[in-house]
């Protein structure tokens, strides 16, 4: 690629090739805007990635544990909870999962920055309407993620909707 091609100005730089970023790029492309996607990892799709385990495949990205199981695991004392979760990992990934070097536990449903529940929301600095603030363009920057989606928040469909909405906001500027 020539230096001239590398330095070509584009209308929009999309940071992140997750579902929201890819959706934004598709929307921009459909409307004739030029864009460049910048991704830190070695694959597109963001948190959506399939890994082969010992006995099955599993998704590295967002996972939902049904509320009954979540409440059961939460009710266990820390040593029992830890052992139970390691057993789940070993059953999925194989014996190597038990040979971890370190672990850190955070019960995110109780964390003030995530809003709790089984469907996380963003509470930046304790602000209950942080997502509304982050959706609004700041100069030429617009954020998009499944957590910021106005429809289907915290689901893959939400990321797609958020990407389209962010692209539309930036195209209006």
Secondary structure as a PSIPRED ss2 file (coil, helix, strand):
# PSIPRED VFORMAT (PSIPRED V4.0)

   1 X C   1.000  0.000  0.000
   2 X C   1.000  0.000  0.000
   3 X H   0.000  1.000  0.000
   4 X H   0.000  1.000  0.000
   5 X H   0.000  1.000  0.000
   6 X H   0.000  1.000  0.000
   7 X C   1.000  0.000  0.000
   8 X C   1.000  0.000  0.000
   9 X C   1.000  0.000  0.000
  10 X C   1.000  0.000  0.000
  11 X C   1.000  0.000  0.000
  12 X E   0.000  0.000  1.000
  13 X E   0.000  0.000  1.000
  14 X E   0.000  0.000  1.000
  15 X E   0.000  0.000  1.000
  16 X C   1.000  0.000  0.000
  17 X C   1.000  0.000  0.000
  18 X E   0.000  0.000  1.000
  19 X H   0.000  1.000  0.000
  20 X H   0.000  1.000  0.000
  21 X H   0.000  1.000  0.000
  22 X H   0.000  1.000  0.000
  23 X H   0.000  1.000  0.000
  24 X H   0.000  1.000  0.000
  25 X H   0.000  1.000  0.000
  26 X H   0.000  1.000  0.000
  27 X H   0.000  1.000  0.000
  28 X H   0.000  1.000  0.000
  29 X H   0.000  1.000  0.000
  30 X H   0.000  1.000  0.000
  31 X C   1.000  0.000  0.000
  32 X C   1.000  0.000  0.000
  33 X C   1.000  0.000  0.000
  34 X C   1.000  0.000  0.000
  35 X E   0.000  0.000  1.000
  36 X E   0.000  0.000  1.000
  37 X E   0.000  0.000  1.000
  38 X E   0.000  0.000  1.000
  39 X C   1.000  0.000  0.000
  40 X C   1.000  0.000  0.000
  41 X C   1.000  0.000  0.000
  42 X C   1.000  0.000  0.000
  43 X C   1.000  0.000  0.000
  44 X C   1.000  0.000  0.000
  45 X E   0.000  0.000  1.000
  46 X C   1.000  0.000  0.000
  47 X C   1.000  0.000  0.000
  48 X C   1.000  0.000  0.000
  49 X C   1.000  0.000  0.000
  50 X E   0.000  0.000  1.000
  51 X E   0.000  0.000  1.000
  52 X E   0.000  0.000  1.000
  53 X C   1.000  0.000  0.000
  54 X C   1.000  0.000  0.000
  55 X C   1.000  0.000  0.000
  56 X C   1.000  0.000  0.000
  57 X E   0.000  0.000  1.000
  58 X E   0.000  0.000  1.000
  59 X E   0.000  0.000  1.000
  60 X C   1.000  0.000  0.000
  61 X C   1.000  0.000  0.000
  62 X C   1.000  0.000  0.000
  63 X C   1.000  0.000  0.000
  64 X C   1.000  0.000  0.000
  65 X C   1.000  0.000  0.000
  66 X C   1.000  0.000  0.000
  67 X H   0.000  1.000  0.000
  68 X H   0.000  1.000  0.000
  69 X H   0.000  1.000  0.000
  70 X H   0.000  1.000  0.000
  71 X H   0.000  1.000  0.000
  72 X H   0.000  1.000  0.000
  73 X H   0.000  1.000  0.000
  74 X H   0.000  1.000  0.000
  75 X H   0.000  1.000  0.000
  76 X C   1.000  0.000  0.000
  77 X C   1.000  0.000  0.000
  78 X H   0.000  1.000  0.000
  79 X H   0.000  1.000  0.000
  80 X H   0.000  1.000  0.000
  81 X H   0.000  1.000  0.000
  82 X H   0.000  1.000  0.000
  83 X H   0.000  1.000  0.000
  84 X H   0.000  1.000  0.000
  85 X H   0.000  1.000  0.000
  86 X H   0.000  1.000  0.000
  87 X H   0.000  1.000  0.000
  88 X H   0.000  1.000  0.000
  89 X H   0.000  1.000  0.000
  90 X H   0.000  1.000  0.000
  91 X H   0.000  1.000  0.000
  92 X H   0.000  1.000  0.000
  93 X H   0.000  1.000  0.000
  94 X C   1.000  0.000  0.000
  95 X H   0.000  1.000  0.000
  96 X H   0.000  1.000  0.000
  97 X H   0.000  1.000  0.000
  98 X H   0.000  1.000  0.000
  99 X H   0.000  1.000  0.000
 100 X C   1.000  0.000  0.000
 101 X C   1.000  0.000  0.000
 102 X C   1.000  0.000  0.000
 103 X C   1.000  0.000  0.000
 104 X C   1.000  0.000  0.000
 105 X C   1.000  0.000  0.000
 106 X C   1.000  0.000  0.000
 107 X C   1.000  0.000  0.000
 108 X H   0.000  1.000  0.000
 109 X H   0.000  1.000  0.000
 110 X H   0.000  1.000  0.000
 111 X C   1.000  0.000  0.000
 112 X C   1.000  0.000  0.000
 113 X C   1.000  0.000  0.000
 114 X C   1.000  0.000  0.000
 115 X C   1.000  0.000  0.000
 116 X C   1.000  0.000  0.000
 117 X C   1.000  0.000  0.000
 118 X C   1.000  0.000  0.000
 119 X C   1.000  0.000  0.000
 120 X C   1.000  0.000  0.000
 121 X C   1.000  0.000  0.000
 122 X C   1.000  0.000  0.000
 123 X C   1.000  0.000  0.000
 124 X H   0.000  1.000  0.000
 125 X H   0.000  1.000  0.000
 126 X H   0.000  1.000  0.000
 127 X C   1.000  0.000  0.000
 128 X C   1.000  0.000  0.000
 129 X C   1.000  0.000  0.000
 130 X H   0.000  1.000  0.000
 131 X H   0.000  1.000  0.000
 132 X H   0.000  1.000  0.000
 133 X H   0.000  1.000  0.000
 134 X H   0.000  1.000  0.000
 135 X H   0.000  1.000  0.000
 136 X C   1.000  0.000  0.000
 137 X C   1.000  0.000  0.000
 138 X E   0.000  0.000  1.000
 139 X C   1.000  0.000  0.000
 140 X C   1.000  0.000  0.000
 141 X E   0.000  0.000  1.000
 142 X C   1.000  0.000  0.000
 143 X C   1.000  0.000  0.000
 144 X C   1.000  0.000  0.000
 145 X C   1.000  0.000  0.000
 146 X H   0.000  1.000  0.000
 147 X H   0.000  1.000  0.000
 148 X H   0.000  1.000  0.000
 149 X C   1.000  0.000  0.000
 150 X C   1.000  0.000  0.000
 151 X C   1.000  0.000  0.000
 152 X C   1.000  0.000  0.000
 153 X C   1.000  0.000  0.000
 154 X C   1.000  0.000  0.000
 155 X C   1.000  0.000  0.000
 156 X H   0.000  1.000  0.000
 157 X H   0.000  1.000  0.000
 158 X H   0.000  1.000  0.000
 159 X H   0.000  1.000  0.000
 160 X H   0.000  1.000  0.000
 161 X H   0.000  1.000  0.000
 162 X H   0.000  1.000  0.000
 163 X H   0.000  1.000  0.000
 164 X H   0.000  1.000  0.000
 165 X H   0.000  1.000  0.000
 166 X H   0.000  1.000  0.000
 167 X H   0.000  1.000  0.000
 168 X H   0.000  1.000  0.000
 169 X H   0.000  1.000  0.000
 170 X H   0.000  1.000  0.000
 171 X H   0.000  1.000  0.000
 172 X C   1.000  0.000  0.000
 173 X C   1.000  0.000  0.000
